[in-house]
Amino acid sequence: MVPSEAFEVESLADTPIVDIHTLKEIWERVTASETSIRTILKCNDITKEKLDSVKEEAVALSVRIEAIRDAINLSFQNIDARLDATNEFRGQLKDQASTFLSRGESQIEHEALDKALEIIRDEVKTLELSKAKLEGKASQNSVVIAYIIAIVSLSLSAMALFLH
């Protein structure tokens, strides 16, 4: 055992002696390096946590974006359906409008109806006048018949008076 202690003493004797200030400076550097390494590791952990958080947010955002895309597609489908219905209705109105009279045609028809109405009015007036004439003749016939009856009754009365 003695030789190994002697060996240690010899080996220590061969090493250069460092003063306390240098050791203190080395110790401060090692401590600062350890502190820096710990800080870097903490920053790395924080960065990993933030990165994980950002990844989770990115996944959530991609899910929301996909939901928004689906909603937009559904809205487009609804709008397309409404526009198709509107176009169909417009087509029906166009078909219906093609069966209507044009302004010129309706004006010609209206003028023809006005002329026919005027003719009918004239004919009604003519009929009213002929009716009035017939009624007048009928009342004249009534007067004539009344005269005849009166004359016959007077004659019969006069004969009855003479015969009695």
C-alpha positions, 0 to 999 in steps of 0.5 A: 500500500505504501507504493501506491500512496507514494505513486499518488504523491509522485503523480501529484507532484508532477502536476503543475500547481494551479492557484486558487483564483484560476480554480475559482474561475474554472469553477465559475465557468463550469457552474455557468456552463451547467446553468446555461445547459440547464437553461437550454434544456428548460427552453428545449422543454418549453419549446417542445411543449409549445410545439406540441401545443401548436401541433394540437392547435393546428390539428384543431384548426384543420378540423375546423377548416374541414368543417367550414369547407363542408358547410360551404359545399353544403351552402353551394349545393343549397344555392344550386338547388334554389337556382335550379328551382328558380330557373325552372320557374323562369322557364315555366313563366317563359312558356306561359308568356309565349301563349299570351297575346302580344300588345299589338294582337290584343289591341287588334282584338280589342278594336274588333270587340269594340266594333262588335259591341257597337253593332250589338248596341245598334241592334239592341236599340233597333229591337227596343224601337220595334218592341215599342212599336209593337207595344204601341200597335198592341195598345191601338188594337186594344183601343179598337177592340174596346171601341168595337165592344162598346159599339156592340154593347151600345147596339145591343142595349139600344135593341133591347130598349126598342124591343121592350 
